[in-house]
């Protein structure tokens, strides 16, 4: 999610390279995020080649921010 929150969008191969994961692993995680409406998928063609873009939704960004806030609270409690 962090990669999609800080970028307008990323395609499948860019995410795969950035995260250093397998196709199957990334596809599984993306499907779960899409099911929760945390990301949106846009499929297009570039020079007759399929291209799939992933974008963080408003709900996804809010959930990610909430997650970071909780993590920050946990860290601050340890100090």
C-alpha positions in Angstrom: 0.0 0.0 0.0 2.8 2.4 0.8 4.1 2.3 -2.8 0.6 3.1 -4.1 -0.1 5.8 -1.6 3.0 7.8 -2.6 2.6 7.3 -6.3 -0.3 8.3 -8.6 -0.3 4.7 -9.9 2.1 1.8 -10.6 1.8 -1.0 -13.1 2.2 -4.7 -12.2 5.9 -5.0 -13.3 6.9 -1.8 -11.5 5.3 -3.1 -8.3 6.9 -6.5 -8.7 10.4 -5.0 -9.2 10.0 -2.5 -6.3 8.7 -5.1 -3.8 10.9 -7.9 -5.1 8.1 -10.5 -5.1 6.9 -13.2 -7.4 4.0 -12.7 -9.9 1.8 -15.0 -7.9 2.6 -13.4 -4.5 1.9 -9.9 -5.8 -1.3 -11.0 -7.6 -2.6 -12.6 -4.4 -2.0 -9.4 -2.4 -3.4 -7.1 -5.1 -6.6 -9.2 -5.3 -7.1 -8.9 -1.5 -6.5 -5.2 -1.6 -8.9 -4.8 -4.5 -11.6 -6.9 -2.7 -11.4 -4.5 0.2 -11.7 -1.5 -2.1 -8.3 -0.3 -1.0 -7.0 -0.2 -4.6 -8.5 0.3 -8.1 -7.4 -1.5 -11.2 -7.2 0.0 -14.6 -6.5 -2.2 -17.6 -5.4 -0.6 -20.9 -3.4 -1.3 -23.9 -0.1 0.3 -24.8 1.0 -0.5 -28.4 -1.3 -3.5 -28.4 0.2 -4.8 -25.2 -2.0 -5.1 -22.1 -1.0 -2.8 -19.2 -2.5 -3.0 -15.8 -2.3 0.0 -13.4 -3.0 0.0 -9.7 -4.1 3.1 -7.8 -4.8 3.6 -4.1 -8.5 4.5 -3.5 -9.6 7.1 -1.0 -10.7 4.3 1.4 -7.3 2.6 0.9 -5.4 5.8 1.7 -7.5 6.4 4.8 -7.0 2.8 6.0 -3.3 3.1 5.4 -3.1 6.3 7.4 -5.1 4.7 10.3 -2.6 1.8 10.2 0.3 4.2 10.4 -1.3 6.1 13.3 -1.8 2.9 15.3 1.8 1.8 14.6 3.0 5.2 15.8 1.0 4.9 19.0 2.5 1.4 19.7 6.0 2.7 19.1 5.4 5.7 21.4 4.1 3.5 24.2 7.4 1.6 24.1 9.4 4.7 24.9 
